[in-house]
Amino acid sequence: MTEDQNRIPRMENQLIDMRLAVSALLETVTQHQRNFETIQRNFETIITEMREMQTDIRDIRTDMREMRSDMLQMQSEVRGLQTENRRILDILQNRNTDDE
């Protein structure tokens, strides 16, 4: 075969190779697109969960503030009871010493 006769089969082979390469590229692009869509969905899920966590944290902080307020009130009441108990004890001890 002459050079001209080899030229057409060579061009046909190159065209087939190019079609296969383009097909492989399209498959790669399709796979990457699927991966990006999956990543996007995962990212959106993470953002939603983070927002829910922020809300939960705010709620917990509010609950903790309320509990702290309740604890401070209870501490104050306990101190009052302790003072009252000391006063009662002082009165009772003074009576006991008066009786003796």
C-alpha positions in Angstrom: 0.0 0.0 0.0 1.1 3.4 -0.7 1.2 6.3 1.7 -2.1 7.7 0.3 -3.8 4.3 0.8 -2.6 4.1 4.4 -3.7 7.6 5.1 -7.5 6.8 5.1 -7.3 3.8 7.4 -5.0 5.8 9.7 -7.5 8.6 9.8 -10.3 6.2 10.5 -8.3 4.7 13.3 -7.5 8.1 14.7 -11.2 9.0 14.4 -12.2 5.9 16.3 -9.5 6.6 19.0 -10.8 10.2 19.3 -14.4 9.0 19.6 -13.3 6.5 22.3 -11.4 9.3 24.1 -14.4 11.6 23.9 -16.7 8.9 25.2 -14.3 8.2 28.1 -14.2 11.9 28.9 -18.0 12.2 28.8 -18.2 9.2 31.2 -15.6 10.9 33.5 -17.5 14.2 33.4 -20.8 12.3 34.2 -19.1 10.6 37.2 -17.7 13.8 38.4 -21.0 15.5 38.1 -22.6 12.7 40.2 -19.9 13.1 42.8 -20.4 16.8 42.9 -24.1 16.4 43.4 -23.5 13.9 46.2 -21.1 16.3 47.8 -23.5 19.1 47.5 -26.3 17.0 49.1 -24.0 16.0 51.9 -22.9 19.6 52.4 -26.5 20.8 52.6 -27.3 18.0 55.1 -24.3 19.0 57.2 -25.4 22.7 57.1 -28.9 21.7 58.2 -27.6 19.6 61.0 -25.3 22.4 62.1 -28.2 24.8 62.2 -30.2 22.3 64.3 -27.2 21.9 66.6 -26.9 25.7 67.0 -30.6 25.8 68.0 -30.1 22.9 70.4 -27.0 24.7 71.9 -29.1 27.9 72.3 -31.8 25.9 74.1 -29.3 24.2 76.3 -27.7 27.6 77.2 -31.2 29.0 78.0 -31.9 25.9 80.2 -28.6 26.3 82.0 -29.3 30.0 82.7 -32.6 29.0 84.2 -31.1 26.3 86.2 -28.4 28.6 87.5 -31.1 31.1 88.5 -33.0 28.4 90.3 -29.8 27.2 92.0 -29.0 30.8 93.2 -32.6 31.1 94.5 -32.3 27.7 96.3 -28.9 28.7 97.8 -30.5 31.9 99.1 -33.4 29.9 100.6 -30.9 27.4 102.2 -28.9 30.2 103.7 -32.1 31.7 105.1 -33.0 28.3 106.6 -29.6 27.9 108.0 -29.8 31.4 109.6 -33.2 30.5 111.0 -32.0 27.2 112.3 -29.1 28.9 114.0 -31.4 31.4 115.6 -33.7 28.6 116.8 -30.7 26.7 118.2 -29.5 29.8 120.0 -32.9 30.3 121.5 -33.2 26.7 122.6 -29.6 26.7 124.0 -30.3 29.9 126.0 -33.5 28.3 127.4 -31.6 25.2 128.4 -29.0 27.3 130.2 -31.8 29.3 131.9 -33.4 26.1 133.1 -30.2 24.8 134.6 
